[in-house]
Amino acid sequence: MTDLWRNLGKKINELLDYFPVVIILGVRQCGKTTLAKMLRPDWQYFDLERSRDFDFVTRDFEFFIKEHPHSIIIDEAQRYPVLFQELRSVVDRDRKHKNRFLLTGSSSLYLIKKVSESLAGRVGLVELGTFKGNETYISGLPDFYKIFYKDLNHATVDFLKDLEPEISHDQLMQAFLKGGYPEPVLEKDERFYDVWMENYIQTYIERDIRTLFPRLDLVKYQRFISMLSGLTGTIINRSQVGRSLDISEKSIRDYLQIAEGSYIWRNIPSYEKSISKSVVKMPKGNIRDSGLSNYIQGITKREKLLNYPNVGAAFEAFISEEIIKGIQATEIVNWNYYYFRTRNGAEIDMIVEGTFGTLPIEIKFGSMIKQRQIQTLKNFVYKNDLPLGIVINNSDDVQLIADRILQLPATCI
């Protein structure tokens, strides 16, 4: 796997300056190990999935730390949950010593709980996704994300009007089709991509999930993931999904938690701060990598993707993930993402909220926008007295398409 620079590299370096321990979380094969080694090439590396390293670290942790008191990378930390408790005592002996341990983990279900219990105030957490489009095509983080460093205001529109695309439309569509798992995407071999994806799915189910949840019915869970890939970018009706799969609603709730905890799926909560009393409160969600979602749906060619009945929802999920990855790479803290929908069908695809303000975003697959398509967005902007609402689509130009509503090409995101 190549050592291409990742958007999160600068942020991780800063966290290491602030904390003795930093943990990079994310789905398997998204590049956590490669990034950790690239950021700290001289540090000693231990992989807890290698039996020799696991035995050395866990057999006598006090001895291990005497030999390696700092400057170590520990990969797949969730394999040894006691590690976080052990590190707490090590860190507390010298709280002023920063930049000591860099860990990675590919499951947040148990790991986050243990980190919160043992390393609160001592650890920096960062979530790494698969490649964002600009990373695949070796360009910088788009300037779009600079708007989140200040309060959103009418001057933001003037700044956004000058945005230039970071990647081409063809590159954007390729990223939408193939996703961002570094190894198969960078290999640029169709056969290798198919084989890699097929093995990845099997490994995820048969090894990762089996190890974490030995009592789980893997056949039912695999059917669930397959159905979930077709629901990406939509509101999830748990009881309806349960009936389709002949599984209880409680099991669907558990399966969603497992999928999210292993970074395959992202739950997006409803925006409940609205003055509307008819807001839908069911969760919406995305398969985090569009390539994985497409592959499970049997979509491996661009033509098939363009003719996919749910291409609009899939594109919405893809762009939502691109935006989330982009903001995660900034220094912005205390921000959240939501979706908005009322019972009568009024909907806004994404609402980003933080110290910068509130930014509603509508995502469209096409390049032409009709005013009726953005009526809910306009109403939301006016009712909440917001300076700006954004429509992201496959247009070529940044354009003000209504009062306080700006169209942005997806290539600028």
N, C-alpha and C positions, 0 to 999 in steps of 0.2 A: 504494500500500500504506500502510495507516495506521501511525501512530507509537505504537501501544499499547506500554505499558511491558512489558518482558520480565523474567522471573524472574532472568535472568543479568545484568541491568544493573548491579546493585550489585557483583557479583563482578568484572566487567570493569573497572569504575572502580577497584576495589582493586588489581587486577593492573597497571593503568596507573600507579598510585602506586609499585609495586614494581619495574617493569621499563621499559626504554626502548622495547621493542617488545612489542605484544600482537597475537596472531593469533586471529581468530574463524573456526573451522572449522565446516563443516556442508554439508548437501545444498543444491543450488541452490534458490532461491526460498523459503528458510525464514525470510528476514528479516534476513540478516547485514548487508546494506548499510543497510537502514533503521535497524537498531539502532546501527550505527557512526555514522551521521550524527546520530542522536538524542542519543547520548552525547557527541559532539564536534561540535556544529552549526557552530562557527566554524572548524573545520579545513579545509584545502584538500583537495579530493577528486579522486582520479584512478582511472579505471576502465581496467584493462589489456585489457579487451575492446573498448574504443574505440580505433581505430587511431591517432587523434591523440594520445591520452594515452599509449598504448603507445610510440609513436615518441618522444615527449618524454621519457619516463622512461628508456628504454633506449638511445637514440642516444648520449647523453653523460651517464652517470649522475653524474659528478663535478659537471658543470654543474648538473644537476637538483638535487642536494643543496645546492649553494651557494645556489640560489634558494629551496629549501624544506628547510632544515636540521632542521625539527621541525614538529609540529602538522599532520601529513598523514595522510590515509586512502588506502590503496592497495587497490583492490578486485580480486578474482580474481588473487591474487598467484601462483598456480600457473602462470599464463601466462608468467612470467619467472623461472624457477628460479634464475638467477644473482643475483636480487635479494637473496637471503638472505646470500650471500657478500659482496655489496657493502655491505649494511647492517652486517655485522660490523665492517668497518673504520671505518665511520662511527660506530658505537656505541663502539668501543674508543678513539676519540679523546677521548671524554668520558663515561666509564662512570658517573659520578654523575648525569648528566642523565637523568631518568626521563620517562615520559609524552610520548614523542616521535612514535612511529609506531603506527598502528592498521591492521592488515592483515586481509583476509578471504581465505578459500580454500575451494573446493568439491571438492577432491580431496586425499586424504591419502596416496595411494600413494607419490608422489615427493616431495611437499611436506614431509612429516614427516621423511623421510630427510635432505633438504637443510637443514631447520631444525636437526635434531640435529647435523649436521656443522658448521654455520656459526654458529648462534646459541645454542648450549647455555649456560645460565646468564644469557642476555641477553634471553630472551623468555618471555612468559606465554602459554600455550595454553588456549583454552576452546572447548568444542564446543557449538554451538547447534543444537537440533533444531527441528522444526516446532512449532507452538503446543502447549503443554500445555493441558489442559482449562481450568484456572483463567485462563490468558492469553486464551483465546478469549472467555470470559465475564467478563473484566475483574474478577477477584477476586484476592486475595492468594495467595501460596504457602501451601498448607495447613499448619496447625500440626503435622501428622503428622511433618514432617521435622525438627522440633526434637528428636526422640528420638535423632538421630544425633550430637548435640553432646556427649552424655554417655555413660557406660557404660550399656549396657542392663542393667536389674535389675528386681526385682519392683515397684519404685515406678513403672516405666514403664507398667505395666498401669493403675495409677490415673490416670496422666496421659492415656493413650489413651481411657479410659472417658469422658472429658469432651469428646472431639472432636465438632465439629459439621461437617456437610457444607459444602463451599465452593461446590458447584454442585448443581443439582437432578438427579434421575434422568433426566429428559428431556434435559437438557443433556449429561449423561454419555453417553447413548446416541447423541446427535447427534454428539458428538466421536468416539465409537467408529466411527460410520458414515462420517463425512466426513473424519476426520483433522484435521490442523492446518496445512496449507499456508495461510499468511495470506491471500493474495489471493482465492482462490476461496471460502474459508470465510467470510470477512467480507463478501463481495459478496452472499451469501444469495440467489443467483439460480440455480435448478437448471440452466437451459440453459448459463449461463456456466460453472458448475462442470464440467459434462460436457465442454464445449469446451476449457476450460483444462486439465483432466486429460489429455485425449486429446493435446493439443499438447505438454504437459509430457513425457509418455512418449516421444513421437516425438523431441522435442528432446534429451532425455537420451540416447537411443540414437544418433540420427543426428548430433548435434553433439558432445556431451561425450565419449561413449565413442569415437566415430570419431576425434576429435582426439587423445585420450589413447592410443588403441590402434589405429592405422591398419590394422594387419594382421588385426585381429580379425574373425571371421565374425559380422557384426551380426545376420543372420537367426537363427543358432543362439543368439546371446546373448539376443536378444529372446524366443525360445522358452523359454530358461532362466529369464529373469525372470518370465515368465508362470507357469511351473511353480512357481517359488520363492514366488510370492504365495499359492499354494494350500497351501504347506508352512509358512507362518509360524506360529511357536509350537510347532514340532515338531522332533524330532531328524532331522538330515539324513544320510541314507545316500547317500554320494556315488556309490558304484557303482550303486546302484539308480536314482538320478536319471540317471546317465550312460546306463544301458541304455534308460531310457524315452525319452531324447532322441537316442539313437544317437550319443553323444559319449563320449569317453574319460574315465575317472575323473580323470586329470590335468587335462583341460580343465575339468571341473566344479570342481576345486580352484582353478584359476586364475580361473574365472568368479566363484566365491564371494569370492575376494580382491578382484576388481575391484568387485563389488557392495558389499562392505564399505568399500573404499577411496573409493568415491564416495558414501558415507553413505546408500545405499538400504537396505542390509542390515546387521544386527548379529549377529555370531557370539557365542554365549554358551557359555563353556567348562563342562565337567563339573567338579563339585566332587569332587576326588580326595583330599581330606583325610579322607574318611570312613573309619571302621574297617572298613567292609564291603569284602570282596575282590571282590565281583561288580558293582562300579560300571561303568556304561556310560560309555565315554570319547569317543564320537562327539559332535561339536559340535551344539548346538541353535541355532536362530536366529529372528530376527524381521525382517520387512519393517518398517522403522522407523516408517513412517507408516501407520496403519490405513486411512486414506482411500485412499491409493494402492493398498494391497493389495486393498481391497474393490473399487475401480474396475476393476482389472485382472481381477478375478474376475467382473465384470459385476454387482456388488452396489451399487446406487445408492439403494435404498429400504429403509426400516427393516424392513418386513415380510419382505423377501427376506433381509435379514441375520439376522433371528430364526429363519428356516427354513433357514439355511445349514448343511449337515451338519458343517462344521468350525468352527462359531461358538464353541465352547468354547476351542479352540486359538487362534483369532483374538482372542478377548477376553483370554486370557492374555497374548498378545503385546502387545496394546494397554496393559494395566495394567502389564506389565513395563516398557514404554517410558515410561509416565507416572512410574513410580517412579524410573527412571534419570534422567530429565529433572529430577525434583524434587531428587534428591540432588546432581546436577551443579550445581544453582543455589545450593547451600549452600557454606559455607567448608570442608567436610569434604575431607580429602586422604587418600591411601593407603587407598582402599576398592576393593572389587571385587564383581562379581556372578557368580553361577554357577547351574547347575541341578543336580539330583541325581536319578539314576535307577539302579536295579539291574537285572540281567538278568531277574529274576523280576517286573519291572513296578512295583516300589515306586518312587514318584516324589514329588519336591518341586519345584514349579514354579520357585522362585527362592530363592536364598540370597544375602543381602547380608552382606559381611564387611568389617570395618575396625577402627580403634582403638576403636570403640564396642562391639565384640563381634561375635557372629554372630546373624543374624536370618533364620530360615527362613520362607518365605511360600508359602502355597497360594492359588491363584487359581481361583475358581469363577464360572461365568456365572450360575447360578441364585441363589435367595435362601434356600433351605433347605439345611442341612448335615446329613448323616447321619454318625454316628460312624465308620463303616467308611471313609468318604471321607477322613478325616483321621488314619487309623491310622499311616501312614508319618510324617506330621508329628509326631504325639505320640511315636512311637518315637525319632525323630531328636532331639527336644527332651530326652527322658529320657536317652538314651544319651550325649549330649554335655553333659548337665547345664546346659542353657540356661534362662534365666529366662522365655523367652517364644517362642512361635510364633504367627504371624498367618494368619488366613484372610480373604482379601478377596473379597467377593462383592456381589451386588445386593440385600442385605438393607437394612433401614431403620435398624437399631439396632446400636450397639456392644454386644457381649455376650460374656461369658466362657462358651465352649461346652464347655470341658473344662479340667482342671487345666493352667494355663500356656498355654492356647490361646485367643486372643482373636479374635472375629469383628469385622471392620471393614467398613462399607459402602464401596464403591468411590468414592462421592461425597466421601469424606473424604480421598482420596488425591490 
